[in-house]
Amino acid sequence: MGSAGLVAVLGLAALLPAGAEPCAALRPDSSAAAQLPGTWLYVAGAAQFPQHRVEMLLIDHAFLRLEPGASGQQLLISHYVAVGDQCFTNNLTYLEVAAGNATLVKHAKTQQTEGMLMNMSSENLLLIQYQMQRERTYLGQYLYARNLSISTAEREEFEQHAACLGLGAEQIVYAPWRTEVCRVKAAEGSNSPQPEPVAAATASPAAGTPWPGTAGN
């Protein structure tokens, strides 16, 4: 991709204390975990810093695949991200499933908390919020959906969540989904789309490749 400014942040910072949550946003409880497995299509991201919005503009499309882990208390997260003519993958994070706290995104190796799931009005929407601190505080959030036909009201709901973080419309980037580098198909007998095998271009990303739901400071 040729840009040294692109930095993947998953694993680089810890979540701020719960008391720092803006707008006292509610989070789903453990009962929501049963609705989460499957594929989630990347709709949009909102980022605090201009360089992170530039990174998001490089992403044509992306999706997450959530699968139960062996322990029954984790949902493993696989990322698929299309940048240029390549589909990159990453499976270094998981969603913690625990009573009353089913919604923390953690790094598989470091166990650091990197994000949290937020309540949305529809079970067909997935909102991950990042509120992290390294050299400085970073705020961002990323919207996924079961399909890309989200309503105007659902977009407005996402934008209201962004406003709670102090992020305006100019700080939001919607994924264009112009290509099919990372292909998704509907699984037989399921309403949830599934990732389809992709060409040999699929690989672990080079250093600096941006992921939806990540950003570097």
C-alpha positions in Angstrom: 0.0 0.0 0.0 3.1 2.2 0.3 2.0 4.4 3.2 4.0 4.3 6.4 1.3 6.3 8.2 -1.1 3.3 8.3 -0.9 1.6 11.6 -3.0 -1.3 12.9 -3.9 -0.7 16.5 -5.5 -3.8 17.8 -3.3 -4.9 20.7 -1.7 -1.5 21.2 -3.8 0.1 24.0 -6.1 -0.7 26.9 -9.7 0.4 27.2 -10.4 3.4 29.5 -12.2 2.8 32.8 -16.0 2.2 32.5 -16.6 5.5 34.2 -15.2 7.3 31.2 -17.9 6.0 28.8 -19.5 8.9 27.0 -23.3 9.4 27.3 -23.4 6.6 29.8 -24.1 4.2 26.9 -25.7 0.9 27.7 -24.1 -2.4 26.7 -25.7 -5.7 25.8 -25.8 -8.3 28.5 -24.7 -12.0 28.1 -28.1 -13.0 26.7 -27.2 -11.1 23.5 -24.2 -13.4 22.8 -26.5 -16.1 21.3 -27.4 -13.7 18.5 -23.8 -12.8 17.6 -22.3 -15.8 15.7 -22.1 -15.5 11.9 -21.0 -12.8 9.5 -21.2 -9.1 10.0 -20.7 -6.7 7.1 -18.7 -3.5 7.7 -20.9 -0.4 7.1 -19.1 2.6 8.5 -16.5 3.9 10.9 -16.1 7.1 12.8 -12.6 8.2 13.9 -11.3 11.0 16.0 -8.1 11.8 14.1 -7.7 12.8 10.4 -5.1 10.2 9.7 -7.5 7.4 10.8 -10.2 8.7 8.5 -7.7 8.6 5.7 -7.0 4.9 6.6 -10.7 4.1 6.5 -11.0 5.7 3.0 -8.6 3.0 1.7 -11.0 0.2 2.7 -13.5 -0.8 0.0 -15.3 -3.4 2.0 -14.8 -5.7 5.0 -16.6 -8.1 7.2 -16.3 -10.0 10.5 -16.9 -13.7 11.1 -17.8 -14.6 14.7 -17.5 -18.2 15.8 -17.9 -19.8 19.2 -14.6 -20.7 20.9 -13.8 -24.0 22.5 -14.4 -22.7 26.1 -18.0 -21.6 25.4 -17.1 -18.2 26.9 -15.5 -16.7 23.8 -16.5 -15.7 20.3 -13.5 -15.8 18.0 -13.4 -12.9 15.5 -12.0 -13.2 12.0 -11.5 -10.0 10.0 -11.7 -9.8 6.2 -10.6 -6.5 4.8 -10.4 -5.4 1.1 -7.7 -2.8 0.4 -6.9 -2.2 -3.2 -6.9 -5.5 -5.0 -6.1 -7.6 -2.0 -8.2 -9.3 0.7 -6.4 -9.4 4.1 -7.3 -11.5 7.1 -6.8 -11.3 10.8 -8.0 -13.6 13.6 -6.2 -12.2 16.6 -9.2 -11.0 18.6 -12.2 -12.5 20.4 -15.4 -11.3 22.1 -15.5 -12.2 25.7 -18.8 -13.9 26.8 -19.4 -13.7 30.5 -22.5 -13.1 32.7 -23.4 -9.5 32.7 -20.4 -8.6 30.6 -20.6 -10.3 27.2 -19.2 -7.6 25.1 -15.5 -6.9 25.5 -13.3 -7.3 22.5 -9.9 -8.7 23.6 -6.6 -9.5 22.0 -6.0 -13.3 21.8 -2.4 -13.2 22.9 -2.1 -10.2 25.3 -5.7 -10.5 26.7 -5.8 -6.7 26.6 -9.3 -5.2 26.2 -9.5 -3.2 22.9 -13.2 -2.4 22.4 -16.7 -3.0 23.6 -20.0 -3.8 22.0 -22.7 -1.2 22.3 -26.5 -1.5 22.3 -28.3 -0.9 19.0 -32.1 -0.9 18.3 -31.8 -3.9 15.9 -30.3 -7.3 16.5 -29.1 -7.0 12.9 -26.7 -4.3 13.8 -23.3 -4.6 15.6 -21.6 -1.5 17.0 -18.1 -1.8 18.4 -16.7 1.3 20.2 -13.0 1.9 20.8 -12.0 4.3 23.6 -8.3 3.8 24.1 -5.3 5.6 25.5 -1.7 5.3 24.5 0.2 8.6 24.1 -3.2 10.3 23.8 -6.8 9.2 24.0 -8.3 7.8 20.9 -12.1 7.6 20.3 -13.7 5.7 17.5 -16.6 3.3 16.6 -17.4 0.9 13.8 -20.8 -0.3 12.5 -21.5 -3.8 11.1 -24.8 -5.2 9.9 -26.2 -8.6 8.8 -26.8 -7.0 5.3 -26.0 -3.6 3.8 -29.6 -2.5 3.4 -29.7 -0.5 6.6 -32.4 2.2 7.0 -32.0 5.9 7.3 -33.1 5.6 11.0 -30.3 3.0 11.6 -27.7 5.3 10.0 -28.9 8.2 12.2 -28.7 5.9 15.3 -25.0 5.2 14.4 -24.4 8.9 13.9 -26.0 9.6 17.3 -23.6 7.2 19.0 -20.8 8.9 17.2 -22.0 12.3 18.5 -21.9 10.9 22.0 -18.2 10.5 21.5 -17.9 14.0 20.2 -17.5 12.8 16.6 -19.4 14.7 13.8 -20.6 13.7 10.4 -17.3 14.8 8.8 -15.5 12.2 10.9 -17.6 9.3 9.6 -16.7 7.2 6.6 -19.1 4.7 4.9 -17.6 1.7 3.1 -18.4 1.9 -0.6 -18.4 -1.9 -1.4 -17.4 -1.3 -5.0 -15.5 -4.5 -5.6 -15.7 -8.2 -4.6 -12.1 -8.8 -3.5 -13.4 -10.3 -0.3 -16.5 -12.3 -1.3 -19.4 -13.0 0.9 -22.3 -15.4 0.1 -25.4 -16.4 1.9 -25.1 -19.8 3.6 -27.8 -22.3 2.6 -30.7 -22.2 5.1 -29.3 -19.1 6.9 -30.0 -15.4 6.7 -26.5 -14.7 7.8 -24.0 -14.2 4.9 -20.8 -16.4 5.0 -17.3 -15.6 3.9 -16.5 -17.3 0.6 -13.0 -18.6 -0.2 -11.0 -15.9 -1.9 -8.2 -15.8 -4.3 -4.5 -16.2 -3.5 -4.3 -12.5 -2.7 -5.7 -13.3 0.7 -2.9 -13.0 3.3 -1.9 -11.6 6.6 -1.6 -7.8 6.1 1.7 -6.0 5.8 2.6 -3.7 8.6 0.3 -0.7 8.5 -2.8 -2.2 6.9 -5.8 -0.6 8.5 -8.7 -2.8 9.9 -12.2 -1.6 10.5 -12.4 -1.3 14.2 -8.7 -0.3 14.6 -6.6 2.8 14.5 -3.2 3.9 15.6 -2.1 7.0 17.5 
